[in-house]
Amino acid sequence: MSPDPSTSLAEVLRASSEVLSQAGVSSPRHDAEALASYALGADRSAVRSWLALGVSINAEQVSHIQALVERRAGREPLQHITGSTGFARIDLLVGPGVFVPRPESELLVERALVEVQSIVIAGQAPVVVDLCSGSGAIGLAIAHECSTAQLHSVELDDDAFLWLQRNVEALNLGARVQAYHEDATSALPELTGRVDVVVCNPPYVPLDATIRDPEAARFDPPMALWGGIDGLDVIRGIEANAARLLQPGGLLVIEHADVQGETLPLLLMSSYHDNQRVWTDVMDQRDLTDRPRFTVARRAGTA
Ligand code: GLN
């Protein structure tokens, strides 16, 4: 019997990267390395050092990597293939049926954490609600950073809710984290007026928008993306529920499409209850590509 033919890892990565680039994948080299580390059961830095050492891999390893690269070339999201994604400082399990968390949503975590820390400094345990939670990304990242935060994560979609439950279990943050299979526009009546921070990445893509990346268009659940004609359909219900949940002075942090940097703040500023403005300190924030990305507002009124 002839020995297993082996191929240099560098050559496999070069060829994989070429296949991915031909398929229109935007970060071919990165994805090739990520798939190789996944297939070889090693972290990225180990793969890098093997490359530097000119290591070869066996035929079975080569075909495992090639099979994963084929799937990625079919534009299946990298995160579905590897089954997880990094978000803020946590790892989340993801796959078919749940929206893959995006780096821009990490900005909402940062903003919410500033608020959460100020509540901790004041000697209280922050109560945080994450609406349209999906995999649980935003809320769980907050609960991971703040060990006294009480988190209530809400997700309506059956499949997404299963991913949320898996992540709650995997991160093992204890009884202070609860998942609810409920509608974000009416969820948690028992917390009326008791919440410090509401975070939300709702479905907000307007009906006339085109989702260009096949990864999002074909693999993110439509329910996590589309928000009606102006993209604000779900957000209108979220606004009303957040107004009910938050105590006076409580903070709303909500992501939006880059075309909603004026319409969403306006929606909040035009919300009235008993002739009083519902929201104060309405501010829009940009993402790292300088596009309007999320709105922050405080619940008006005094405790
Ligand atoms: N940012 C996502 C996208 O552009 C949309 C997310 C959402 O609707 N919440 O694909």
Boltz pocket constraint, residues with backbone or C-beta under 6 A from the ligand:
constraints:
  - pocket:
      binder: B
      contacts: [[A, 102], [A, 201], [A, 202], [A, 203], [A, 204], [A, 205], [A, 211], [A, 216], [A, 224], [A, 225], [A, 226]]
      max_distance: 6.0
